[in-house]
């Protein structure tokens, strides 16, 4: 065979494929954030949460980023994707990589995870703050100084307050329907308890027509609300939703039936859509948790400890396990809330704390 | 229900056996009728026009999704990318109409754009499945995850609120007292029926689902048909994404949470076999109505929330057990 006719080891198609692949990899690689080079502090800061696909956690992550920027520190976000294993192993990997020079603000996927995370951080010499979920017998003061604090929001009084805002919106007399979260969730239980208390306090004027768990799911809330309109008709004077996402589902179901703005809805969490609906008079209100604050202060407090500005072991228990301030946003104060919402003073460590956490039953 | 299997079988089945077999074909419809009777005995409001409209409105998006899944399941494959494709097309649609995040505002053109994007993702499903010979279970699971991931990355966890009343009309509008979403779902059903009954590819789906190697020997382009079917399914999911955005007035990555389960359940409850080759889009209509009516009915009857899921599970098993032709099953996996 003449030399010229020998087939080359690769075809034109292979070359094109290779070039395409290389291009794809370059594009993909360049879309990742660049590693920070020169930084003022040797500490790495990180927020860990379920996912960035919900507004609450997305804002929580932004709060952490804002604080990290204010002190010019390295900042990372870790997501568990609802998987405890992944959550814990990502944290272990980060402890390894930073040699324990880590300040962690974590919303554990599940309560038992908190213990593992705290113990790993203590072993490595890192500082940790937990949010929302932890076992009742795990306390920061038992793991001095590494387990700095636990932050949460009290579902009971806030749910009660927003339920009362709902009752006021329809004149304080009539039937309400209520959408609950996943049955075994602590916030779901607390928020239901708050609603029950508000109904009891109304002295029989407000009745609970029906309670259905919609599992924090907007779509389910939509379907259930449609069925309620058939079952109860105009006996429904208001809709209580244990979070804003479900409240939005209920609102759209009301809209399909020409009732948006006529039957008030309330929720909790303070997502942007709920604030907007409150302005429009379709929501009677929501409770804003201020995830920007928890996201930032959950790093600011342990940073003060790590840099020696604060001796956390000497702080009272009310500074170690505390509730943040829920803001009840209604038509009356929504304009004011939107104006002053995002200013944060990272030196005012416990400015928005409201009392030590209680353990119910 | 499914005309093919009916004709084929009734010729051979004599007497009682024939009645039993016919009964099996009509079982899903019987379950639906029984369900309606029971619910209306408990609550007189169930059979009012207002509630029937609400039921149809609730059924619209699940039906569009289940129509797409039906073809894939008829072929003996499975499509788990439903939620991912809907999430991505919904986010795309919400960013293309007037909204609070992107400056774009192409109005109703967003609908065909999102539907085509769904078709493209479906094509990716089919291409990966056929060309790389990855089981449809894995391919579609992967594409589904990627869809949710990309949707999340685009919006960074936030929600795009749409401000285009003409787009919202697709769900909120009413023509002759019937919600637009129901009309759109009806048109989708018509298109699905034509595809199933009147096109060659539609008939090939049954051949492939019943016995792929025979179909191949008969000269049916199995690979091409498979890719086409996944693409068609994607188009339906894209339409469901559009309807979701119109329904909620917003697009976000979690908009379709829980839809996959409803879609697959509806197809199977309607009497379409997961093993492929048996069933029809009409079965799926009945299946969707059963699933939706059941959920609606349990709230109407005031069934305890704790009990609802259990009842749902039992009814699904009952519906499938009634419609399954055990004599034709050699192997159950």
Interface residues (C-beta under 8 A of the other chain):
Chain A: X51 X52 X53 X54 X55 X57 X58 X61 X183 X210 X211 X212 X213 X217 X218 X219 X220 X222 X223 X224 X226 X227 X228 X229 X230 X231 X233 X248 X249 X252 X255 X256 X257 X271 X272 X273 X276
Chain B: X43 X45 X46 X48 X50 X51 X54 X57 X58 X148 X151 X152 X156 X157 X158 X159 X161 X171 X172 X179 X247 X248 X249 X250 X252 X253 X254 X255 X256 X257 X258 X259 X292 X295 X296 X299 X300 X302 X305 X306
